[in-house]
Amino acid sequence: MKFLVITDLHQNTALISRFNSIISETNAEFVLFLGDVTDFGTGEQAAEILSELRSKVYVIPGNCDPLDLPEKIRDVAVDMHGNAADVGGFRLVGLGGSNITIFHTAFELEEEDLYEGLRKNACEGMILMTHAPSFGILDEIPSGAHVGSPAIKRIVDEFHPILALSGHIHEAIGCKVIDGTTFVNPGPAKEGYCAVIDIEDGKVNVDLIGPDQS
């Protein structure tokens, strides 16, 4: 099972063609979009952006997306905010928005709401897609502070996902394997970053792709 992961496009639609090319070149079966489709835009704008991706798309909102994104995109993508789906024999569990920030952005949730929103669908060995990262893992900002969510980390510790995907922290690009879970932040799509992930025979292979330098 091979798929493309993107996050934090922030309405930079000029890069959609790049991601469509990667979908075609890698034979990605679907796209997981981890939020911030827009840059404080509308649900209608989010739907228009998602409709341009030439693949089935599973999407959650980011903290810079409007609160009505989940309902507005349902005709063009699969709404994963607080939902679960079966993909390639795995349970895909999603929750958008971020933990509380100092910026008072549009789509922020209390830790308790993040935990309960994930726990209701969680299962052992799932694929977890959240906008915010787990506290302490791919969540470091330039000051050195860790700003991830303790609630998401608690879910990881309790349910041991095979894969935990997040964005939100643009500088924290990377891939880490901790206690059997592969954590990935593909980097901001608005700058051309993405990841292609292949899961085969229980092994997770991650290809982090940087901006096009041509």
C-alpha positions as CSV (number, residue, x, y, z in Angstrom):
1,M,0.0,0.0,0.0
2,K,1.6,3.2,-1.2
3,F,0.2,6.7,-0.6
4,L,1.2,10.4,-0.6
5,V,1.2,12.5,2.6
6,I,0.9,16.3,2.5
7,T,0.2,18.9,5.1
8,D,0.3,22.7,5.5
9,L,-0.4,23.8,1.9
10,H,-1.7,27.1,3.2
11,Q,-3.5,27.7,-0.1
12,N,-0.4,27.6,-2.2
13,T,-2.3,26.1,-5.1
14,A,0.6,26.6,-7.6
15,L,2.1,23.4,-6.1
16,I,-0.9,21.2,-6.7
17,S,0.5,20.2,-10.1
18,R,3.7,19.0,-8.5
19,F,1.9,16.7,-6.1
20,N,-0.3,15.4,-9.0
21,S,3.0,14.5,-10.8
22,I,4.3,12.7,-7.7
23,I,1.0,10.8,-7.4
24,S,1.4,9.7,-11.0
25,E,5.1,8.9,-10.9
26,T,4.9,6.8,-7.7
27,N,1.6,5.1,-8.3
28,A,0.3,6.4,-5.0
29,E,-3.1,4.9,-4.3
30,F,-4.5,7.8,-2.3
31,V,-3.5,11.0,-0.5
32,L,-3.6,11.7,3.3
33,F,-3.9,15.5,3.8
34,L,-3.0,16.5,7.4
35,G,-4.6,19.9,7.4
36,D,-4.0,23.6,6.8
37,V,-5.4,23.2,3.3
38,T,-6.2,26.9,3.4
39,D,-4.6,29.9,5.0
40,F,-7.6,31.1,7.1
41,G,-9.7,30.6,4.0
42,T,-13.2,29.3,3.5
43,G,-14.6,25.8,3.4
44,E,-15.5,26.3,-0.2
45,Q,-11.9,27.2,-1.0
46,A,-10.7,24.1,0.7
47,A,-13.1,22.0,-1.4
48,E,-11.9,23.6,-4.6
49,I,-8.2,22.9,-3.7
50,L,-8.9,19.3,-2.7
51,S,-10.8,18.7,-5.9
52,E,-7.7,19.5,-7.9
53,L,-5.7,16.6,-6.5
54,R,-6.0,13.7,-8.9
55,S,-6.5,11.0,-6.3
56,K,-8.8,9.9,-3.6
57,V,-8.1,12.2,-0.6
58,Y,-8.5,11.6,3.1
59,V,-8.4,15.0,4.9
60,I,-8.4,16.6,8.3
61,P,-8.5,20.3,9.1
62,G,-5.6,22.2,10.4
63,N,-5.6,25.1,12.9
64,C,-5.6,27.6,10.0
65,D,-8.7,26.0,8.3
66,P,-12.3,27.0,8.9
67,L,-14.5,25.2,11.4
68,D,-16.8,24.1,8.5
69,L,-14.1,22.4,6.5
70,P,-15.3,18.9,7.4
71,E,-18.8,19.4,6.0
72,K,-17.8,21.5,3.0
73,I,-15.3,19.0,1.6
74,R,-17.4,15.9,1.8
75,D,-18.3,15.9,-1.9
76,V,-14.7,15.9,-3.0
77,A,-12.8,14.1,-0.3
78,V,-13.2,11.8,2.7
79,D,-13.7,13.7,5.9
80,M,-11.5,12.1,8.6
81,H,-12.0,14.7,11.4
82,G,-13.1,12.5,14.3
83,N,-13.6,9.6,12.0
84,A,-12.1,6.3,11.0
85,A,-11.8,4.3,7.7
86,D,-10.4,1.1,6.5
87,V,-7.5,1.4,4.1
88,G,-5.4,-1.5,2.8
89,G,-6.2,-3.6,5.8
90,F,-5.4,-0.9,8.3
91,R,-7.7,1.3,10.4
92,L,-7.1,4.9,9.6
93,V,-8.0,7.2,12.5
94,G,-8.0,11.0,12.1
95,L,-8.6,14.2,14.1
96,G,-7.8,17.7,12.9
97,G,-7.3,21.0,14.5
98,S,-4.4,21.7,16.9
99,N,-3.8,21.8,20.6
100,I,-4.1,25.4,22.0
101,T,-1.6,27.9,20.6
102,I,-0.6,31.4,21.6
103,F,-1.9,32.6,18.3
104,H,-5.7,31.9,18.9
105,T,-6.1,30.4,15.4
106,A,-9.4,29.2,14.0
107,F,-9.4,25.4,14.7
108,E,-7.9,24.7,18.2
109,L,-9.0,22.0,20.7
110,E,-8.4,21.4,24.4
111,E,-6.3,18.4,25.2
112,E,-9.3,16.5,26.6
113,D,-11.2,17.0,23.3
114,L,-8.2,15.8,21.3
115,Y,-7.9,12.7,23.5
116,E,-11.6,11.8,23.4
117,G,-11.9,12.6,19.7
118,L,-9.2,10.0,18.9
119,R,-9.9,7.4,21.6
120,K,-13.4,6.7,20.4
121,N,-12.0,5.3,17.1
122,A,-8.5,4.2,18.1
123,C,-7.3,0.6,17.9
124,E,-4.0,-1.2,18.3
125,G,-1.7,-0.8,15.2
126,M,-3.8,1.9,13.5
127,I,-2.6,4.6,11.1
128,L,-3.0,7.9,13.0
129,M,-3.4,11.1,11.1
130,T,-3.4,14.3,13.2
131,H,-2.5,17.9,12.4
132,A,-0.7,18.5,15.7
133,P,2.2,16.2,16.7
134,S,2.7,14.1,19.8
135,F,4.4,16.1,22.6
136,G,8.1,15.6,22.4
137,I,8.2,14.0,18.9
138,L,8.7,16.1,15.8
139,D,7.2,19.1,17.6
140,E,10.2,21.3,18.3
141,I,10.1,25.0,17.3
142,P,13.2,27.2,16.6
143,S,13.4,28.3,20.3
144,G,13.9,24.7,21.3
145,A,10.5,24.4,23.0
146,H,8.3,21.4,22.4
147,V,4.7,22.3,21.5
148,G,3.1,19.1,20.6
149,S,0.0,17.6,22.2
150,P,0.2,15.5,25.4
151,A,-3.2,14.0,24.5
152,I,-2.0,12.7,21.2
153,K,1.1,11.3,22.8
154,R,-1.1,9.5,25.3
155,I,-3.1,7.9,22.5
156,V,0.1,6.8,20.9
157,D,1.3,5.2,24.1
158,E,-2.0,3.4,24.7
159,F,-2.7,2.1,21.2
160,H,0.8,1.8,19.5
161,P,-0.1,2.9,16.0
162,I,2.1,1.5,13.2
163,L,2.3,5.0,11.8
164,A,1.7,8.4,13.3
165,L,1.4,11.3,10.8
166,S,1.4,15.0,11.7
167,G,2.3,18.4,10.4
168,H,1.7,21.8,12.0
169,I,5.3,22.4,13.1
170,H,6.8,23.5,9.8
171,E,10.4,23.2,11.0
172,A,10.1,19.7,12.5
173,I,10.4,17.8,9.2
174,G,11.5,14.2,9.7
175,C,10.9,10.5,10.4
176,K,11.5,8.7,13.7
177,V,10.8,5.2,14.8
178,I,10.0,4.9,18.5
179,D,8.7,1.8,20.2
180,G,7.5,0.3,17.0
181,T,5.7,3.4,15.8
182,T,6.9,5.3,12.7
183,F,6.4,9.1,13.2
184,V,6.4,11.3,10.1
185,N,6.2,15.1,9.6
186,P,6.5,15.4,5.8
187,G,7.1,19.2,6.0
188,P,5.1,22.1,4.7
189,A,3.5,21.4,1.3
190,K,3.4,25.2,0.7
191,E,7.2,24.9,0.2
192,G,7.0,21.7,-1.9
193,Y,7.6,19.1,0.8
194,C,5.7,15.8,1.0
195,A,6.3,12.1,1.7
196,V,5.5,8.9,-0.1
197,I,4.9,6.0,2.3
198,D,4.8,2.4,1.4
199,I,3.6,-0.2,3.9
200,E,4.3,-3.8,2.9
201,D,4.2,-6.9,5.1
202,G,4.0,-4.8,8.2
203,K,7.1,-2.7,7.3
204,V,6.8,1.0,6.9
205,N,9.1,2.7,4.3
206,V,9.1,6.5,4.2
207,D,10.5,8.6,1.4
208,L,10.6,12.3,2.4
209,I,10.6,14.5,-0.7
210,G,11.9,18.1,-0.6
211,P,11.1,21.1,-2.8
212,D,11.8,20.8,-6.5
213,Q,15.2,22.4,-7.1
214,S,14.9,22.6,-10.9
